């Protein structure tokens, strides 16, 4: 990948798609869940107590992360094209 190489970036525009839920940079079940810190209101803390946590007691998506199928990924890639 690069100028003068097999995928010549002087000639082609290269787009790489990541897969949602993969462990290679996208959000997934182990990703930190924004908006659930312990400094929020009392009612928010009650909700927060039901949120999955990682080994550092940080809120993560866990089982709340949606199932993502290969079909979903291919559909998104086709929309991108």
PLY file of the C-alpha trace (Angstrom):
ply
format ascii 1.0
element vertex 81
property float x
property float y
property float z
element edge 80
property int vertex1
property int vertex2
end_header
0.00 0.00 0.00
1.50 3.32 -1.08
2.82 5.27 -4.05
4.19 2.94 -6.76
3.15 -0.23 -4.87
0.49 -2.85 -5.67
-2.21 -0.60 -4.24
-0.89 2.66 -5.66
-2.31 5.54 -3.60
-1.23 7.98 -6.32
-3.69 6.24 -8.63
-6.36 4.82 -6.28
-8.32 6.04 -3.27
-8.10 3.26 -0.67
-10.93 2.75 1.83
-10.68 0.20 4.63
-13.75 -0.85 6.61
-13.51 -1.98 10.18
-16.01 -4.45 11.60
-18.20 -3.20 14.42
-17.66 -5.37 17.46
-14.20 -6.59 16.43
-11.26 -6.26 18.76
-9.30 -4.30 16.16
-10.33 -0.72 16.88
-14.13 -0.64 16.75
-16.55 -0.46 19.63
-17.44 -3.84 21.10
-18.80 -5.45 24.26
-15.63 -4.60 26.20
-15.67 -0.93 25.13
-16.14 1.69 27.81
-19.71 2.89 28.03
-19.89 6.70 28.03
-22.18 8.62 30.37
-22.17 6.27 33.36
-19.55 7.67 35.71
-20.05 7.72 39.46
-20.20 11.54 39.64
-23.73 11.69 38.23
-26.99 12.16 40.13
-28.38 9.61 42.60
-30.98 8.30 40.12
-28.27 7.89 37.50
-26.16 5.93 40.01
-29.06 3.52 40.56
-29.16 2.85 36.81
-25.38 2.68 36.73
-25.35 -0.12 39.31
-27.02 -2.39 36.73
-24.48 -1.62 33.99
-21.78 -4.28 33.33
-18.29 -3.33 34.56
-14.80 -4.38 33.54
-12.08 -5.55 35.95
-11.28 -1.89 36.74
-14.92 -1.29 37.72
-15.48 0.92 34.65
-18.84 0.72 32.87
-18.79 -1.27 29.61
-21.44 -2.29 27.09
-21.15 -6.00 27.96
-24.22 -8.04 27.07
-26.06 -4.83 26.16
-23.91 -4.54 23.03
-26.07 -5.48 20.02
-25.46 -8.65 18.05
-23.73 -7.81 14.78
-23.88 -10.40 12.01
-21.74 -10.84 8.91
-24.84 -9.84 6.94
-24.97 -6.54 8.87
-21.31 -5.87 8.12
-21.63 -6.64 4.39
-24.76 -4.48 4.15
-22.86 -1.54 5.64
-19.90 -2.09 3.34
-22.21 -2.10 0.30
-23.80 1.14 1.49
-20.33 2.65 1.79
-19.54 1.80 -1.83
0 1
1 2
2 3
3 4
4 5
5 6
6 7
7 8
8 9
9 10
10 11
11 12
12 13
13 14
14 15
15 16
16 17
17 18
18 19
19 20
20 21
21 22
22 23
23 24
24 25
25 26
26 27
27 28
28 29
29 30
30 31
31 32
32 33
33 34
34 35
35 36
36 37
37 38
38 39
39 40
40 41
41 42
42 43
43 44
44 45
45 46
46 47
47 48
48 49
49 50
50 51
51 52
52 53
53 54
54 55
55 56
56 57
57 58
58 59
59 60
60 61
61 62
62 63
63 64
64 65
65 66
66 67
67 68
68 69
69 70
70 71
71 72
72 73
73 74
74 75
75 76
76 77
77 78
78 79
79 80
